Amino acid sequence: MQWEIVIGLEIHAQLSTQSKIFSGASTAYGAQPNTQACGVDIALPGVLPVLNYGAVERAIKFGLAIGAKINSPSVFARKNYFYPDLPKGYQISQFELPVVQGGSIKIQVGNIEKAVRLTRAHLEEDAGKSLHEDFHGMSGIDLNRAGTPLLEIVSEPDLRSSAEAAAYAKALHTLVRWIGICDGNMQEGSFRCDANVSVRPRGTEKLGTRCEIKNLNSFRFLEKAIDFEARRQIEILEDGGSIRQETRLYDANRDETRTMRSKEEAHDYRYFPDPDLLPLSIPKEWIEQVKAMLPELPEARRNRYIEDYGLSSYDASVLTATRETADYFENTVKQLPAQAKLCANWIMGEVSGRLNKENIEISQCPVSPVQLAGLLARISDDTISGKSAKDVFDSMWQNEYGGSADAIIAAKGLKQISDDNEIEKLIDEVLAANPQQVADYRSGKEKAFNSLVGQVMKATKGKANPAQVNTILKKKLLE
Amino acid sequence: MTLSVDDVKRVANLARIEINEDESKQVLAQLSGVFSLIEQMQAVDTSNIVPMSHAQDMIQRLREDVVTESDQHILFQSIAPQVEAGLYLVPKVIE
């Protein structure tokens, strides 16, 4: 039987506010335990939550970026469960009337573009952290993270493969950073994924029983966990068994998922509207104000790069992976409008390779877009060869000669020899010195040609224009 | 809707309230009374009324996104039963 995989994702994006969602404690990462947990966060008796304007504004921004409905009023609810890192005994979340409802985001897998629908995105507070290392048989609780604002983004079950799920998660990851609502740091847990996975016979409508996989802290793990889980479910069904609805944990070391809790043990959260918080009203004027703050979105930029600069859809996607990369590209191409493809190739090749190697972000790139454009201009007007360009780039990276391409080319004598007479003279010398290879070539050994080109390039220290060398050499050998 | 003693015990367990057999029966009678009151109210036609999410007809006031709280963990932890390395210690919990 042919099986179809059905996936929906729940993504928790930590909102990049200075203070917590319901208190004035700091959200800075990495502080000493419990130094950023105030009376509200540790749930001292008598405290009251007061909602953070910045958290709501970020949620509205997200809603507008995916074309969703912004609910007003929007209501906060208590989600009740017992766990020591949740001091109140409930998490303030949203149930009915989330801030953001509906919307969609476009993803690309291979050459196929697809719109993934979102169910909702709601505001909630994060819990603290439990440390289970040995404290004399006890657990340690750090409440610094308690009360950190989260946007939980829930998709419809529109994804049909692990590749689509990863593309969707990446598209959201790009978007939340692009609009500046989340730093997207997956190591620090600022962007976390859970996946709901089920399978059904291809061609049928009815959804199979789903399992939720928790704790997927990288895009690679997300794909691997879904692949494993789908295989597991298909095997059970093909053996005549049935799937139990449960929550499973992905174990990256063993590349498998295993039961965390079954539906029977599942929590009964007893949601109800939080009497400590009044309904949130979001007037039209506020929405308009946020709309005016939104930058040009990744999808719009991607389309513009394809239309205005003639880039391939792949190049346009790579260049719009982050807003910083897109800005870098745009500032480069502004200097060299006719050479968009050359700019794209260099940014995706040399520049990003070097950034990866040194493990720095493009915003910290020592070569500015204007400097890079200066170098690319010299490649496109044939002043230097592609090989020399890499040397110039390296010098620019070290900030030699003020990082100016022209100054480096002049100082290092990298100007390409493009004078026909000069090249001819050099070729004559090489031919005279290598009669054997000339004879070999003339007797039909093509390989000898490359060897002669190599000799010429060596004689010019790589500065001769290779295309010219090829043409002149061929002409000479035919004489 | 009729409630059973088992329902009462389950809800008590979820809310971490310890009650014995006699209390369960007592609570059952009280809760059943509440349910019959709700039944009475459900007779009213509310189809044109927007559900209320709060008893007061007011909207939520927001605070500016600024850090206003300073570190008071030493004070807070002075009333905690057990503390180590800045952490609150609790009986071991692994989900």
Boltz contact constraints between the chains, C-beta under 6 A:
constraints:
  - contact:
      token1: [A, 17]
      token2: [B, 65]
      max_distance: 6.0
  - contact:
      token1: [A, 18]
      token2: [B, 65]
      max_distance: 6.0
  - contact:
      token1: [A, 18]
      token2: [B, 67]
      max_distance: 6.0
  - contact:
      token1: [A, 19]
      token2: [B, 65]
      max_distance: 6.0
  - contact:
      token1: [A, 19]
      token2: [B, 67]
      max_distance: 6.0
  - contact:
      token1: [A, 24]
      token2: [B, 67]
      max_distance: 6.0
  - contact:
      token1: [A, 24]
      token2: [B, 68]
      max_distance: 6.0
  - contact:
      token1: [A, 24]
      token2: [B, 69]
      max_distance: 6.0
  - contact:
      token1: [A, 25]
      token2: [B, 69]
      max_distance: 6.0
  - contact:
      token1: [A, 26]
      token2: [B, 67]
      max_distance: 6.0
  - contact:
      token1: [A, 32]
      token2: [B, 86]
      max_distance: 6.0
  - contact:
      token1: [A, 33]
      token2: [B, 86]
      max_distance: 6.0
  - contact:
      token1: [A, 33]
      token2: [B, 87]
      max_distance: 6.0
  - contact:
      token1: [A, 34]
      token2: [B, 73]
      max_distance: 6.0
  - contact:
      token1: [A, 34]
      token2: [B, 86]
      max_distance: 6.0
  - contact:
      token1: [A, 35]
      token2: [B, 71]
      max_distance: 6.0
  - contact:
      token1: [A, 35]
      token2: [B, 73]
      max_distance: 6.0
  - contact:
      token1: [A, 38]
      token2: [B, 69]
      max_distance: 6.0
  - contact:
      token1: [A, 50]
      token2: [B, 63]
      max_distance: 6.0
  - contact:
      token1: [A, 51]
      token2: [B, 60]
      max_distance: 6.0
  - contact:
      token1: [A, 51]
      token2: [B, 62]
      max_distance: 6.0
  - contact:
      token1: [A, 52]
      token2: [B, 65]
      max_distance: 6.0
  - contact:
      token1: [A, 53]
      token2: [B, 62]
      max_distance: 6.0
  - contact:
      token1: [A, 53]
      token2: [B, 64]
      max_distance: 6.0
  - contact:
      token1: [A, 53]
      token2: [B, 65]
      max_distance: 6.0
  - contact:
      token1: [A, 54]
      token2: [B, 65]
      max_distance: 6.0
  - contact:
      token1: [A, 75]
      token2: [B, 53]
      max_distance: 6.0
  - contact:
      token1: [A, 84]
      token2: [B, 90]
      max_distance: 6.0
  - contact:
      token1: [A, 84]
      token2: [B, 93]
      max_distance: 6.0
  - contact:
      token1: [A, 132]
      token2: [B, 94]
      max_distance: 6.0
  - contact:
      token1: [A, 135]
      token2: [B, 84]
      max_distance: 6.0
  - contact:
      token1: [A, 135]
      token2: [B, 89]
      max_distance: 6.0
  - contact:
      token1: [A, 137]
      token2: [B, 92]
      max_distance: 6.0
  - contact:
      token1: [A, 138]
      token2: [B, 89]
      max_distance: 6.0
  - contact:
      token1: [A, 138]
      token2: [B, 92]
      max_distance: 6.0
  - contact:
      token1: [A, 139]
      token2: [B, 90]
      max_distance: 6.0
  - contact:
      token1: [A, 139]
      token2: [B, 92]
      max_distance: 6.0
  - contact:
      token1: [A, 139]
      token2: [B, 93]
      max_distance: 6.0
  - contact:
      token1: [A, 140]
      token2: [B, 87]
      max_distance: 6.0
  - contact:
      token1: [A, 140]
      token2: [B, 89]
      max_distance: 6.0
  - contact:
      token1: [A, 141]
      token2: [B, 87]
      max_distance: 6.0
  - contact:
      token1: [A, 141]
      token2: [B, 88]
      max_distance: 6.0
  - contact:
      token1: [A, 141]
      token2: [B, 90]
      max_distance: 6.0
  - contact:
      token1: [A, 142]
      token2: [B, 87]
      max_distance: 6.0
  - contact:
      token1: [A, 268]
      token2: [B, 14]
      max_distance: 6.0
  - contact:
      token1: [A, 273]
      token2: [B, 53]
      max_distance: 6.0
  - contact:
      token1: [A, 277]
      token2: [B, 60]
      max_distance: 6.0
  - contact:
      token1: [A, 278]
      token2: [B, 54]
      max_distance: 6.0
  - contact:
      token1: [A, 278]
      token2: [B, 58]
      max_distance: 6.0
  - contact:
      token1: [A, 278]
      token2: [B, 59]
      max_distance: 6.0
  - contact:
      token1: [A, 278]
      token2: [B, 60]
      max_distance: 6.0
  - contact:
      token1: [A, 279]
      token2: [B, 53]
      max_distance: 6.0
  - contact:
      token1: [A, 279]
      token2: [B, 54]
      max_distance: 6.0
  - contact:
      token1: [A, 279]
      token2: [B, 59]
      max_distance: 6.0
  - contact:
      token1: [A, 280]
      token2: [B, 60]
      max_distance: 6.0
  - contact:
      token1: [A, 281]
      token2: [B, 59]
      max_distance: 6.0
